[in-house]
Amino acid sequence: MKRIHLEKDIQPLSEFRANAASIIEQIKRDHRPVVITQHGKSSAILLDVADYEEMVDTIEMLKEVNQARQELNEGKGVTHDNAMNSVRNRLNKHK
């Protein structure tokens, strides 16, 4: 997903209503979200579904990384050798 171009990607609700199909095509084509304004204030952001899913996946991954970092700081981590041995033991049990 590309960043919003402030001069191109902010649309009043009335203009969005009048040109919804072309604005949606622009979002799909350019992969830039559009800010919808109402009464001169930002009200909503419209973005491509694939870009939204990618954004959610990234947020979830960053949360998991942050949680892992916190657990390591609390001494809850294991060494690489211990982790590899655990994986090998599990794999050997299934042979």
C-alpha positions as CSV (number, residue, x, y, z in Angstrom):
1,M,0.0,0.0,0.0
2,K,1.3,3.4,-1.0
3,R,1.1,6.5,1.1
4,I,-1.8,9.0,0.7
5,H,-1.2,11.9,-1.6
6,L,-2.8,14.7,0.3
7,E,-3.6,16.7,-2.8
8,K,-5.2,13.8,-4.7
9,D,-6.5,11.3,-2.1
10,I,-8.9,13.4,0.1
11,Q,-12.4,13.4,-1.2
12,P,-15.5,15.0,0.3
13,L,-18.4,12.5,0.9
14,S,-20.5,14.2,-1.8
15,E,-17.8,13.8,-4.4
16,F,-17.3,10.1,-3.3
17,R,-21.0,9.5,-3.7
18,A,-21.0,11.0,-7.2
19,N,-17.9,9.2,-8.3
20,A,-17.8,6.0,-6.2
21,A,-17.0,3.6,-9.0
22,S,-14.1,5.6,-10.4
23,I,-12.6,6.3,-7.0
24,I,-12.8,2.6,-6.1
25,E,-11.0,1.8,-9.4
26,Q,-8.4,4.4,-8.6
27,I,-7.8,2.8,-5.2
28,K,-7.4,-0.7,-6.8
29,R,-5.1,0.6,-9.5
30,D,-2.9,2.9,-7.5
31,H,-2.9,1.0,-4.1
32,R,-3.4,4.3,-2.3
33,P,-6.1,4.8,0.2
34,V,-8.6,7.6,0.0
35,V,-9.7,9.8,2.9
36,I,-13.4,10.6,2.9
37,T,-14.3,13.9,4.6
38,Q,-17.6,14.9,6.0
39,H,-18.3,18.5,7.0
40,G,-14.6,19.3,6.2
41,K,-13.2,16.8,8.6
42,S,-11.7,13.4,7.9
43,S,-14.4,10.7,8.5
44,A,-13.2,7.4,6.9
45,I,-10.5,5.8,4.9
46,L,-11.2,3.6,2.0
47,L,-8.5,1.1,0.9
48,D,-8.1,-1.9,-1.3
49,V,-9.0,-5.2,0.4
50,A,-5.6,-6.9,-0.4
51,D,-3.8,-3.8,1.1
52,Y,-6.0,-4.0,4.2
53,E,-5.3,-7.7,4.7
54,E,-1.6,-7.1,4.3
55,M,-1.7,-4.3,6.8
56,V,-3.6,-6.5,9.3
57,D,-1.1,-9.3,8.8
58,T,1.8,-6.9,9.4
59,I,0.2,-5.6,12.6
60,E,-0.4,-9.1,13.9
61,M,3.2,-10.1,13.1
62,L,4.6,-7.0,14.9
63,K,2.5,-7.8,17.9
64,E,3.9,-11.3,18.0
65,V,7.5,-10.0,17.7
66,N,6.8,-7.5,20.5
67,Q,5.4,-10.3,22.7
68,A,8.4,-12.5,22.0
69,R,10.8,-9.7,22.8
70,Q,9.0,-9.0,26.1
71,E,9.1,-12.7,27.0
72,L,12.9,-12.8,26.2
73,N,13.4,-9.8,28.4
74,E,11.6,-11.7,31.2
75,G,14.0,-14.6,30.8
76,K,11.3,-16.9,29.2
77,G,13.3,-17.6,26.1
78,V,15.3,-20.7,25.2
79,T,18.7,-21.0,23.5
80,H,18.9,-21.9,19.8
81,D,20.5,-25.3,20.6
82,N,17.7,-26.1,23.0
83,A,15.0,-25.1,20.5
84,M,16.6,-27.2,17.8
85,N,17.0,-30.2,20.0
86,S,13.3,-30.0,21.0
87,V,12.3,-29.8,17.3
88,R,14.5,-32.8,16.5
89,N,13.1,-34.8,19.3
90,R,9.6,-34.2,18.2
91,L,10.4,-35.1,14.6
92,N,12.1,-38.3,15.7
93,K,9.1,-39.4,17.7
94,H,7.0,-39.2,14.5
95,K,9.3,-41.5,12.5
